[in-house]
Amino acid sequence: MRVIVSGVTGFLGGRLCRHLRDAGHDVVGLGRNLEKGVALERDGVRFVACDLGEDLAAPLLKAIGAADAFVHAGALSSPWGARAEFGRANVTGTSNALDLARAAGARRFVFVSSPAVLFRFADQFDVSESEEFPRPVNSYAWSKQLAERAVLAAGDLSPIVLRPRAIYGPGDVALLPRLIRAAASGPLPLLRGGEARSNLTYIDDVVRAIEAALAAPDAFAGRVFNIAGEALVLREVVEQAAGAAGIVVRWRNLPWPLAVAAARAMEAAARLMPGAPEPRVTAYGLGLLAFSHTLDTSAARTALGFEPSVGFEEGLARTFAGRGAP
């Protein structure tokens, strides 16, 4: 199979295209980081420099060529940022990816979305894919909601949407590193008793889910699937990850109303500063620590044969193997 993968200079995209290459597929990787693109070329992945947020030029379409499938893993993923930036990267970028898939003659389009599309400031257990979108909690969730709708409307591409939860593993530069840096900088807020739970998903399990979606029968086209590992107490996740980096976590009990009010005040102040830099704390970031959000993965088990194979203890050991903090 010839597969186009976007976002290959990112964490998930890079791991995916190397896995597909090892499985014998012909992979064309799209990304913006030229240095990482050169490394991919050395690993046998054809790399095409491309920013999907911009208009597609005819020479680009010719350089990419035909393909059987398209995996859209490229995205701007952040708890903070201007709505226009998320719109360009995630809404326009997805629209252009769909057009590129059509131009390439792809018969399957797999879109990597996010459970953030369903986030609420409330405990949510065993969330199913069928839940209605709430008001988006931030610009990232807004852009992913719009992108999902566009993908699911592209029936000619036999689309499948995956919502992987909290991806981590070797090469992670977002999830565990953010937690570890926060733990190193001072006491962390202990919110609502510190009992919030969430799924964490090892990157190789997400890669296998994408591979299964590429091969899924057309009967599953137009479906959305949650992809997630085991549900864990987040307080314990933070302590284990920080402990692996040699950091002892200090906690400070804070009432949720006080904490979220302070975070919103920081956000308001940041918006008034030149460039609106990300504040040290966001309401969304606190919400992830304060409320339980777990996913029902029964649909992915039934349709895609998805079963997470790497537990957190093993995944954390792999993440830190032979190196310091992730």
C-alpha positions as CSV (number, residue, x, y, z in Angstrom):
1,M,0.0,0.0,0.0
2,R,1.2,3.5,-0.8
3,V,0.4,5.8,2.1
4,I,0.7,9.6,2.5
5,V,1.2,10.6,6.1
6,S,1.1,14.3,7.2
7,G,2.8,15.6,10.3
8,V,5.7,13.2,10.0
9,T,8.2,15.5,11.7
10,G,6.0,15.4,14.8
11,F,5.9,12.8,17.6
12,L,3.1,10.5,16.3
13,G,3.7,11.0,12.5
14,G,7.3,10.1,12.7
15,R,6.7,6.9,14.6
16,L,3.9,6.0,12.3
17,C,5.7,6.4,9.0
18,R,8.7,4.4,10.2
19,H,6.3,1.6,11.4
20,L,4.5,1.5,8.1
21,R,7.8,1.5,6.2
22,D,8.9,-1.5,8.3
23,A,5.6,-3.2,7.5
24,G,6.5,-3.0,3.8
25,H,4.4,0.0,2.8
26,D,5.5,2.7,0.5
27,V,5.3,5.9,2.6
28,V,5.4,9.6,1.6
29,G,5.8,11.9,4.5
30,L,4.6,15.5,4.7
31,G,6.0,17.9,7.2
32,R,7.6,21.3,7.8
33,N,10.8,20.5,9.7
34,L,13.5,20.1,7.1
35,E,16.1,18.7,9.5
36,K,13.7,15.9,10.7
37,G,12.7,15.4,7.1
38,V,16.3,14.6,6.1
39,A,16.5,12.1,9.0
40,L,13.3,10.4,7.6
41,E,14.9,10.2,4.2
42,R,17.9,8.4,5.7
43,D,15.4,6.0,7.2
44,G,13.8,5.2,3.8
45,V,10.8,7.4,4.0
46,R,10.3,9.8,1.1
47,F,9.8,13.3,2.6
48,V,8.1,16.2,0.9
49,A,8.3,19.6,2.7
50,C,4.7,20.9,3.0
51,D,2.6,23.2,5.1
52,L,-1.0,22.1,4.7
53,G,-2.2,25.4,6.1
54,E,-1.2,27.0,2.8
55,D,-2.7,26.7,-0.6
56,L,-1.7,23.5,-2.5
57,A,0.5,24.2,-5.5
58,A,0.6,22.1,-8.6
59,P,4.3,21.2,-8.2
60,L,3.5,19.9,-4.7
61,L,0.7,17.6,-6.0
62,K,3.1,16.3,-8.7
63,A,5.9,15.6,-6.1
64,I,3.6,13.6,-3.9
65,G,2.0,11.5,-6.6
66,A,-0.7,8.8,-6.3
67,A,-1.5,6.9,-3.1
68,D,-3.9,4.3,-1.8
69,A,-4.5,6.0,1.6
70,F,-3.9,9.3,3.5
71,V,-3.3,9.6,7.3
72,H,-3.7,13.1,8.5
73,A,-1.7,13.3,11.7
74,G,-0.5,16.8,11.3
75,A,-2.0,19.4,13.6
76,L,-1.4,22.3,15.9
77,S,-1.9,20.9,19.4
78,S,-1.6,23.2,22.3
79,P,-3.8,24.4,25.3
80,W,-3.2,28.0,24.2
81,G,-3.0,30.1,21.1
82,A,-4.8,32.4,18.7
83,R,-8.0,31.0,17.1
84,A,-6.7,32.1,13.7
85,E,-3.6,29.9,14.1
86,F,-5.7,26.9,15.0
87,G,-8.0,27.6,12.1
88,R,-5.2,27.8,9.6
89,A,-3.4,24.7,10.9
90,N,-6.3,22.4,11.8
91,V,-9.3,23.5,9.8
92,T,-7.7,24.8,6.6
93,G,-5.0,22.2,7.0
94,T,-7.6,19.4,7.2
95,S,-9.5,20.7,4.2
96,N,-6.3,20.9,2.2
97,A,-5.4,17.3,3.3
98,L,-8.8,16.1,2.0
99,D,-8.2,17.8,-1.3
100,L,-4.7,16.3,-1.5
101,A,-6.0,12.8,-0.8
102,R,-8.6,13.2,-3.6
103,A,-5.9,14.4,-6.0
104,A,-3.8,11.4,-5.1
105,G,-6.7,9.0,-5.7
106,A,-6.7,7.8,-2.1
107,R,-9.4,5.3,-1.2
108,R,-9.1,5.7,2.6
109,F,-8.6,8.8,4.8
110,V,-7.7,8.3,8.4
111,F,-7.9,11.5,10.6
112,V,-6.2,11.7,14.0
113,S,-8.5,13.8,16.1
114,S,-8.6,14.3,19.9
115,P,-10.9,13.6,22.8
116,A,-10.6,17.3,23.6
117,V,-13.6,17.7,21.2
118,L,-15.8,16.4,24.1
119,F,-14.0,18.0,27.1
120,R,-16.2,19.5,29.8
121,F,-15.3,20.9,33.2
122,A,-16.9,17.9,34.8
123,D,-16.2,14.2,35.5
124,Q,-16.8,12.1,32.4
125,F,-16.5,8.3,32.7
126,D,-16.5,5.9,29.8
127,V,-17.3,8.6,27.2
128,S,-18.6,7.2,24.0
129,E,-18.0,8.4,20.5
130,S,-21.7,9.2,20.0
131,E,-21.8,12.1,22.5
132,E,-22.8,15.4,21.1
133,F,-20.1,18.1,20.9
134,P,-20.3,20.5,23.8
135,R,-19.2,24.2,23.5
136,P,-15.5,23.9,22.7
137,V,-13.3,24.5,25.8
138,N,-10.6,26.3,23.8
139,S,-9.5,27.0,20.2
140,Y,-7.8,23.7,19.8
141,A,-11.1,21.8,20.6
142,W,-13.0,24.2,18.4
143,S,-10.7,23.5,15.4
144,K,-10.8,19.7,15.9
145,Q,-14.6,19.8,16.1
146,L,-14.7,21.6,12.7
147,A,-12.1,19.3,11.2
148,E,-13.9,16.1,12.3
149,R,-17.1,17.3,10.7
150,A,-15.3,18.0,7.4
151,V,-13.6,14.6,7.4
152,L,-16.8,12.7,8.1
153,A,-18.6,14.6,5.3
154,A,-16.0,13.3,2.8
155,G,-17.7,10.1,2.1
156,D,-15.9,9.6,-1.1
157,L,-12.7,9.0,0.9
158,S,-14.0,6.2,3.1
159,P,-13.0,8.3,6.2
160,I,-12.3,7.0,9.7
161,V,-11.7,9.3,12.6
162,L,-9.6,8.2,15.6
163,R,-9.5,10.0,19.0
164,P,-6.3,8.8,20.8
165,R,-6.1,9.9,24.4
166,A,-2.9,11.3,26.0
167,I,-0.2,9.8,23.8
168,Y,3.2,9.3,25.4
169,G,6.4,7.3,24.7
170,P,10.0,7.9,23.5
171,G,10.2,11.2,21.7
172,D,7.3,12.7,23.6
173,V,7.9,16.5,23.9
174,A,4.5,17.4,25.3
175,L,2.6,15.3,27.8
176,L,5.1,13.9,30.2
177,P,7.7,16.6,29.7
178,R,5.1,19.3,30.6
179,L,4.2,17.4,33.8
180,I,7.8,16.9,34.8
181,R,8.7,20.6,34.2
182,A,5.7,21.7,36.2
183,A,6.7,19.3,39.1
184,A,10.2,20.7,39.0
185,S,9.1,24.3,39.1
186,G,7.3,24.1,42.4
187,P,4.3,22.6,44.2
188,L,1.5,21.3,42.0
189,P,-2.2,22.0,42.7
190,L,-4.0,19.1,44.3
191,L,-7.6,19.7,43.1
192,R,-10.8,18.0,44.2
193,G,-8.9,15.5,46.4
194,G,-6.5,14.4,43.6
195,E,-8.7,11.6,42.5
196,A,-9.1,12.5,38.8
197,R,-8.5,9.6,36.4
198,S,-7.7,9.6,32.7
199,N,-6.5,7.2,30.1
200,L,-2.9,7.3,28.9
201,T,-2.0,5.6,25.6
202,Y,1.5,4.4,24.6
203,I,2.4,5.6,21.1
204,D,2.9,2.2,19.6
205,D,-0.7,1.3,20.5
206,V,-1.9,4.4,18.7
207,V,0.2,3.5,15.7
208,R,-1.3,0.0,15.6
209,A,-4.8,1.5,15.8
210,I,-4.0,3.7,12.8
211,E,-2.7,0.7,10.9
212,A,-5.9,-1.2,11.7
213,A,-8.0,1.8,10.5
214,L,-6.1,1.8,7.2
215,A,-7.1,-1.8,6.6
216,A,-10.6,-1.6,8.0
217,P,-13.5,-2.7,5.6
218,D,-15.5,0.1,4.0
219,A,-18.4,-0.9,6.3
220,F,-16.6,1.1,9.0
221,A,-16.2,4.2,6.9
222,G,-17.7,7.3,8.5
223,R,-17.1,6.1,12.0
224,V,-15.3,7.6,15.0
225,F,-13.3,5.5,17.3
226,N,-11.8,6.2,20.8
227,I,-8.3,4.9,21.2
228,A,-7.0,4.7,24.7
229,G,-4.9,2.7,27.2
230,E,-5.6,2.0,30.8
231,A,-7.3,4.6,33.1
232,L,-5.0,5.8,35.8
233,V,-5.2,8.2,38.7
234,L,-3.4,11.3,37.4
235,R,-1.8,12.2,40.7
236,E,0.0,8.8,40.6
237,V,1.0,9.3,36.9
238,V,2.6,12.6,37.8
239,E,4.5,11.1,40.8
240,Q,5.8,8.1,38.8
241,A,6.9,10.2,35.8
242,A,8.6,12.8,38.0
243,G,10.1,10.1,40.1
244,A,11.7,8.5,37.0
245,A,13.3,11.9,36.3
246,G,14.6,12.1,39.9
247,I,12.0,14.7,41.0
248,V,9.9,14.5,44.2
249,V,6.5,16.0,43.6
250,R,5.1,18.5,46.1
251,W,1.4,19.1,46.2
252,R,-0.6,22.0,47.5
253,N,-4.4,21.6,48.2
254,L,-6.3,24.2,46.3
255,P,-10.1,24.6,46.0
256,W,-11.2,24.2,42.4
257,P,-13.2,27.5,42.2
258,L,-10.2,29.5,43.5
259,A,-7.7,27.7,41.2
260,V,-9.8,28.1,38.0
261,A,-10.5,31.8,38.8
262,A,-6.8,32.4,39.2
263,A,-6.1,30.6,35.9
264,R,-8.7,32.6,34.0
265,A,-7.2,35.8,35.4
266,M,-3.8,34.7,34.1
267,E,-5.3,34.0,30.7
268,A,-6.9,37.5,30.6
269,A,-3.6,39.1,31.5
270,A,-1.8,37.1,28.9
271,R,-4.2,38.2,26.2
272,L,-3.3,41.8,26.9
273,M,0.4,41.2,26.5
274,P,2.3,41.5,23.1
275,G,2.0,38.2,21.3
276,A,-0.4,36.8,24.0
277,P,2.1,34.4,25.4
278,E,0.9,31.2,27.0
279,P,0.3,31.7,30.7
280,R,1.9,29.5,33.3
281,V,-1.5,27.9,34.0
282,T,-4.5,27.6,31.8
283,A,-8.1,26.7,32.9
284,Y,-8.0,23.8,30.5
285,G,-4.7,22.5,31.9
286,L,-6.2,22.6,35.4
287,G,-9.4,21.0,34.2
288,L,-7.4,18.0,33.0
289,L,-5.9,17.5,36.5
290,A,-9.2,18.2,38.3
291,F,-11.7,16.1,36.5
292,S,-11.8,12.5,35.4
293,H,-12.1,11.9,31.7
294,T,-12.1,8.2,30.6
295,L,-13.0,6.7,27.2
296,D,-15.1,3.8,26.2
297,T,-13.0,1.9,23.6
298,S,-15.4,-1.0,23.0
299,A,-16.2,0.2,19.5
300,A,-12.5,0.2,18.5
301,R,-12.1,-3.3,20.0
302,T,-15.1,-4.7,18.0
303,A,-14.5,-2.9,14.7
304,L,-10.7,-2.5,14.6
305,G,-9.5,-5.3,16.9
306,F,-7.8,-2.6,19.1
307,E,-6.4,-3.7,22.4
308,P,-3.7,-1.6,24.2
309,S,-0.7,-3.8,24.7
310,V,1.6,-1.6,26.7
311,G,0.7,-0.7,30.3
312,F,1.9,2.5,31.9
313,E,4.7,0.9,34.0
314,E,6.2,-0.7,30.9
315,G,5.6,2.4,28.7
316,L,7.3,4.7,31.3
317,A,10.3,2.4,31.4
318,R,10.5,2.4,27.6
319,T,10.2,6.2,27.5
320,F,13.1,6.7,29.9
321,A,15.2,3.8,28.6
322,G,18.8,5.0,28.0
323,R,18.0,8.7,28.6
324,G,17.0,11.2,31.1
325,A,13.7,12.9,31.3
326,P,11.5,12.6,28.2
